Amino acid sequence: MKTSYVYIMTNTYRTTFYVGVTSDLKKRNIEHKSGIGSSFTKKYNLHDLIYFETFTAIQEAIAREKQLKNWHRDWKINLIKAHNPKMRTLTIN
């Protein structure tokens, strides 16, 4: 099975969040940074990857994405800070 990811992008000030799912996190991150990732991320300048989870089945990743999209903002921030306390931009190798 192919690895899938759920990820969260944000802007420089960490005020707006975007939750997405992909099978190629590195490629998707580059797309968001270049403004072709999605119209929402382009509109709000969401270029910083600050969180991601890895899944072995795309169905699990999609279910998790839907779950996170329904979360309150504070819940998302707490989740991010549990893994990335300073909410720094992550690099993908």
LOVO-315213 format. One line per 2 residues: number of its first residue (from 0); their letters; for each residue x, y, z of N, C-alpha, C, O. Coordinates in pm, whole numbers. Layout:
BEGIN
NUM = A = X,Y,Z,X,Y,Z,X,Y,Z,X,Y,Z; ...;
***
This chain:
BEGIN
0 = MK = 84,-119,0,0,0,0,88,125,0,198,126,54; 37,228,-61,108,353,-71,86,437,55,-24,440,110;
2 = TS = 190,504,99,180,591,215,97,714,181,110,771,73; 11,754,275,-72,873,260,-48,965,380,-4,921,486;
4 = YV = -79,1092,361,-54,1191,465,-173,1282,483,-243,1316,387; -196,1322,607,-285,1432,639,-192,1541,688,-102,1515,768;
6 = YI = -213,1663,643,-120,1770,678,-195,1899,707,-311,1917,668; -127,1988,777,-184,2120,807,-85,2227,760,33,2225,796;
8 = MT = -136,2318,679,-60,2434,632,-112,2558,703,-228,2563,745; -26,2658,716,-66,2784,779,12,2899,718,99,2879,633;
10 = NT = -20,3020,762,49,3138,713,159,3179,811,179,3114,914; 229,3285,781,340,3331,864,297,3360,1008,371,3333,1102;
12 = YR = 178,3416,1024,130,3455,1158,52,3346,1230,6,3367,1342; 38,3230,1165,-32,3114,1224,-177,3146,1260,-228,3101,1363;
14 = TT = -242,3225,1175,-381,3265,1202,-485,3185,1125,-601,3179,1166; -446,3124,1014,-539,3047,931,-478,2911,905,-357,2899,882;
16 = FY = -562,2807,907,-513,2671,887,-586,2603,772,-704,2629,747; -514,2516,704,-570,2436,597,-533,2290,623,-416,2258,643;
18 = VG = -632,2203,624,-611,2060,643,-629,1992,508,-730,2011,441; -530,1911,469,-537,1842,341,-488,1700,352,-436,1658,455;
20 = VT = -506,1625,243,-460,1486,235,-389,1468,102,-428,1525,1; -283,1386,104,-205,1362,-17,-131,1230,-7,-114,1175,102;
22 = SD = -86,1181,-121,-2,1062,-121,144,1099,-146,232,1013,-140; 171,1227,-174,307,1275,-197,324,1409,-125,301,1515,-183;
24 = LK = 363,1402,0,370,1522,84,472,1624,32,445,1744,32; 586,1577,-11,689,1668,-60,638,1747,-182,652,1869,-188;
26 = KR = 580,1676,-278,527,1740,-398,414,1838,-363,409,1950,-415; 325,1795,-275,211,1880,-238,258,2005,-166,202,2113,-187;
28 = NI = 359,1992,-82,414,2107,-11,471,2208,-110,450,2328,-95; 543,2160,-210,598,2247,-314,486,2317,-391,495,2435,-422;
30 = EH = 379,2243,-421,265,2302,-491,204,2416,-410,174,2522,-465; 185,2395,-280,129,2501,-196,221,2622,-192,174,2736,-200;
32 = KS = 350,2599,-179,445,2710,-174,449,2790,-304,474,2910,-303; 423,2723,-415,426,2792,-545,290,2850,-584,277,2911,-690;
34 = GI = 188,2830,-499,57,2890,-525,-35,2806,-611,-141,2855,-653; 1,2681,-640,-87,2596,-720,-149,2483,-638,-214,2395,-694;
36 = GS = -130,2485,-507,-182,2379,-420,-333,2379,-411,-396,2275,-427; -390,2493,-385,-535,2509,-379,-565,2658,-378,-480,2739,-341;
38 = SF = -685,2694,-418,-720,2836,-421,-726,2894,-279,-695,3011,-259; -766,2813,-182,-773,2860,-44,-634,2892,10,-614,2998,70;
40 = TK = -539,2801,-9,-404,2825,41,-338,2942,-32,-260,3016,28; -369,2958,-158,-315,3071,-233,-374,3203,-183,-302,3300,-163;
42 = KY = -505,3205,-164,-574,3327,-121,-524,3376,15,-508,3496,36; -498,3282,107,-459,3320,243,-309,3302,270,-266,3307,385;
44 = NL = -230,3282,165,-85,3268,177,-43,3162,278,40,3186,365; -103,3045,265,-73,2934,356,40,2851,294,15,2758,218;
46 = HD = 163,2886,328,280,2825,266,362,2740,363,455,2673,321; 328,2743,491,409,2676,592,345,2545,639,235,2545,693;
48 = LI = 415,2435,617,372,2305,667,412,2296,813,530,2306,846; 314,2278,902,348,2274,1045,308,2143,1113,340,2122,1229;
50 = YF = 238,2056,1040,195,1930,1101,160,1830,992,108,1867,886; 191,1702,1018,143,1597,929,138,1464,1003,210,1443,1101;
52 = ET = 52,1376,955,40,1239,1005,55,1146,886,19,1180,774; 109,1028,912,133,929,808,37,812,824,11,766,935;
54 = FT = -17,762,710,-110,650,709,-69,550,601,-7,587,501; -104,425,623,-74,323,522,-190,303,425,-172,244,318;
56 = AI = -308,349,461,-426,337,375,-487,474,351,-509,550,445; -515,506,226,-570,636,191,-706,659,258,-740,772,292;
58 = QE = -783,551,277,-914,565,341,-900,618,484,-981,698,530; -796,571,555,-770,619,691,-732,766,690,-777,843,775;
60 = AI = -650,805,594,-607,945,583,-726,1037,553,-737,1145,610; -812,993,463,-930,1073,429,-1023,1087,549,-1076,1195,574;
62 = AR = -1042,979,622,-1128,984,742,-1069,1080,846,-1142,1156,909; -938,1076,863,-872,1165,958,-881,1310,913,-901,1399,996;
64 = EK = -865,1335,785,-878,1470,731,-1017,1526,761,-1031,1640,806; -1119,1446,736,-1257,1491,763,-1277,1520,911,-1344,1616,948;
66 = QL = -1217,1435,996,-1227,1456,1140,-1162,1589,1179,-1222,1669,1250; -1040,1612,1131,-968,1735,1167,-1036,1860,1113,-1033,1965,1177;
68 = KN = -1096,1850,996,-1166,1966,939,-1286,2007,1024,-1328,2123,1020; -1340,1914,1101,-1453,1945,1188,-1411,1991,1327,-1495,2031,1407;
70 = WH = -1284,1986,1355,-1234,2029,1486,-1237,2180,1499,-1228,2254,1401; -1250,2224,1625,-1240,2366,1656,-1094,2410,1640,-1002,2329,1648;
72 = RD = -1076,2535,1617,-942,2593,1598,-848,2558,1713,-734,2517,1690; -895,2574,1837,-811,2546,1955,-768,2400,1960,-657,2371,2003;
74 = WK = -853,2310,1919,-818,2168,1919,-704,2143,1820,-611,2068,1849; -714,2207,1703,-608,2192,1603,-476,2248,1656,-371,2186,1639;
76 = IN = -482,2363,1718,-361,2424,1773,-300,2333,1879,-178,2316,1883; -381,2276,1965,-329,2185,2068,-265,2061,2006,-161,2015,2053;
78 = LI = -326,2008,1903,-270,1892,1833,-134,1927,1772,-38,1852,1788; -128,2039,1704,-3,2083,1641,106,2103,1746,218,2054,1731;
80 = KA = 72,2174,1853,171,2204,1956,218,2081,2032,327,2082,2089; 138,1977,2035,180,1853,2100,298,1789,2026,379,1719,2086;
82 = HN = 307,1813,1896,413,1756,1813,515,1860,1766,629,1826,1734; 474,1983,1762,557,2093,1711,531,2214,1800,464,2308,1758;
84 = PK = 585,2213,1924,550,2314,2026,565,2459,1982,487,2545,2024; 663,2489,1900,684,2627,1858,619,2658,1723,636,2767,1668;
86 = MR = 546,2560,1671,475,2572,1543,570,2619,1433,536,2707,1353; 687,2560,1430,786,2593,1327,750,2525,1196,683,2421,1194;
88 = TL = 794,2585,1087,775,2525,955,857,2399,943,976,2399,973; 793,2291,900,861,2162,886,921,2150,746,868,2204,649;
90 = TI = 1032,2079,737,1093,2054,608,1074,1906,575,1080,1820,663; 1051,1878,448,1029,1741,401,1151,1703,316,1185,1773,220;
92 = N = 1213,1594,352,1330,1547,276,1291,1451,166,1376,1403,93;
***
